[in-house]
Amino acid sequence: MPSKPRVEILQGTLDLIILRALSTMGPQHAYGLAARLDQVSEHPLLINQGTLYPALVRLEQKGWIKGEWGRTDSNREAKFFAITRRGSRALEGQTEKWRRLSGLVDRLLLDN
């Protein structure tokens, strides 16, 4: 079976994807989060550490996620990130903005 082509994430959507993932999956460390997103997307998303870590730092600085050090299942020390109440509110707002934008793009593409 041919593999699906990889998709680059549009600027600004990675924050939304991370917030949604943490909201549904609970606290995750960066590697686990990246692996889960890859699995759920059936491998077309292109998320690398150079993209993911700056996004996690940015979200933590905004107060939308909080990181705490802990141990992975393999007993490795890692920072686990969880969505905050402020992040949950931001997720709602960002989701609404995304739906409006994607609806607009869909309409524009269908009209042409």
C-alpha positions in Angstrom: 0.0 0.0 0.0 1.5 3.4 -0.9 2.3 5.7 2.0 0.5 9.0 2.3 2.5 12.1 1.5 3.6 14.0 4.6 1.8 17.2 5.4 3.4 20.3 6.8 1.4 22.0 9.5 0.2 25.5 8.7 1.7 28.2 10.9 -0.5 28.7 14.0 -2.2 25.3 13.9 0.4 23.4 15.9 -0.7 25.2 19.1 -4.3 24.2 18.5 -3.3 20.6 17.8 -1.2 20.3 20.9 -3.9 21.9 23.1 -6.5 19.5 21.7 -4.2 16.5 22.2 -3.4 17.3 25.8 -7.0 18.0 26.5 -8.1 14.6 25.3 -5.0 12.5 26.2 -4.0 14.1 29.5 -0.4 14.9 30.5 2.2 13.8 27.9 6.0 14.2 27.4 7.1 15.7 24.1 8.3 12.4 22.6 5.1 10.6 23.6 3.0 13.5 22.3 4.8 13.5 18.9 4.4 9.7 18.6 0.7 9.8 19.5 0.0 12.7 17.0 1.9 10.7 14.3 -0.2 7.6 15.1 -3.6 9.4 15.2 -2.9 11.3 11.9 -1.9 8.0 10.3 1.6 9.3 9.7 1.0 12.2 7.3 1.8 15.0 9.8 5.3 16.3 9.8 6.1 17.2 13.4 9.7 17.1 14.4 11.5 18.1 17.6 12.6 21.4 16.1 8.9 22.3 15.7 7.4 20.7 18.7 9.7 21.9 21.5 9.4 25.6 20.6 5.6 25.2 20.5 5.6 23.6 24.0 7.8 26.4 25.3 5.5 29.0 23.7 2.4 27.5 25.2 4.0 27.2 28.6 5.0 30.8 28.5 1.4 31.8 27.7 0.2 29.8 30.7 -1.9 27.5 28.4 0.1 24.4 29.5 2.1 23.5 32.5 5.2 21.2 32.5 6.3 19.0 35.4 9.2 16.6 35.5 8.4 13.0 36.0 9.4 9.5 34.8 8.3 7.8 31.6 7.2 4.1 31.5 10.8 3.3 30.6 11.9 5.1 33.8 13.5 8.0 31.9 13.2 11.5 33.3 11.0 13.7 31.1 8.9 16.9 31.3 5.2 16.1 31.2 2.9 18.8 29.9 -0.8 19.2 30.8 -3.3 21.8 29.6 -4.3 24.4 32.2 -7.8 26.0 32.7 -6.5 29.0 30.8 -5.4 26.7 28.0 -8.8 25.0 27.9 -10.4 28.4 27.4 -7.8 29.2 24.7 -8.6 25.9 23.0 -12.2 26.8 22.8 -11.4 30.2 21.2 -8.7 28.8 18.9 -11.1 26.0 17.8 -13.8 28.5 16.9 -11.3 30.7 15.0 -10.0 27.6 13.1 -13.5 26.5 12.2 -14.4 30.0 10.8 -11.1 30.1 8.8 -11.4 26.6 7.4 -15.0 27.2 6.5 -14.0 30.4 4.6 -11.2 28.6 2.8 -13.6 25.8 1.8 -16.2 28.2 0.5 -13.5 30.1 -1.5 -12.1 26.9 -3.0 -15.6 25.6 -4.0 -16.6 28.9 -5.6 -13.7 28.9 -8.0 
